[in-house]
Amino acid sequence: MKELDRWLVSTVLNVLKLRKKRLTSKVPNFNDTQFPFYCSKDQLIEHCKINGLLEIPSFLRIYNAMQIGLKNEGIERVMNPLSGYYE
């Protein structure tokens, strides 16, 4: 799950780099020192935690929440409550 989290953050960073490149080429006075274009991986994660302007989901957090739900409530409460109605 940690590797999936790292993959997702690197994908977001790659998209931001591409967007920055395109904006720089299309907008003559584009300010690339504004959030999130200047961020490193660690800066982006920290800024998202503090600011909340941009949220990056965590596969590990979702997995851990599901494990807690399974342990405390059981599979019936964790899965879709309407799944019994599918026919």
CORTARA-V565979 format. One record per helix or strand. SS is the DSSP state (h for helix, s for strand). FROM is the first residue (numbers start at 0). TO is the last residue. Records with the same first field share a line. If there is no record, write none. Layout:
BEGIN
SS = FROM-TO / FROM-TO
END
This chain:
BEGIN
h = 1-25 / 40-50 / 58-72 / 74-77 / 82-84
END
